[in-house]
Amino acid sequence: MTNDNKLDDLKTKATELGEDLKLKAQEAKLEGEKVLEDVKHQATEAKLDAEKQLTDLKQNAAESKAEGDAAFERKLESAQAKAEHAKQVAQEKLDHFKVEAGHKLDEAKLKATELKHEAEIKLEEFKVQATEKFDELKKKATETLQKFKKDDQA
């Protein structure tokens, strides 16, 4: 294998490492976006559940109106308390999911940074190896040329 081929191989490996790093960073970003979408989806589900509970409670209140104003007031107060509780629970879940998504995104960013750093180290190692190999081949070529010159002179 010639020096150019070896150098080309090292360049190719370095390029591949760079591309792998880009893919890892994109994967980390996609994972963060997925977590955020999951949080949004769960928040929507919690909101819909709260709205359904409120709707159900309002229907129960309407049905019980025939039983009297006093019974209606008790049901309405109960419905409002449950709706407020459901809203608080939904808000707590949303806040929790936001924090969790933030942590996941931070972890993904940290991982991407680590992968980038590893790739930079590998690239630097490849550069050093390539330089050493090139110097070694250059020295051998010089020695061979000098040997040929000595043979020609003799």
Summary of the structure (lengths in Angstrom):
residues: 154
radius of gyration: 34.5
end to end distance: 31.8
largest distance: 126.4
contacts: 396
relative contact order: 0.12
helix: 97%
strand: 0%
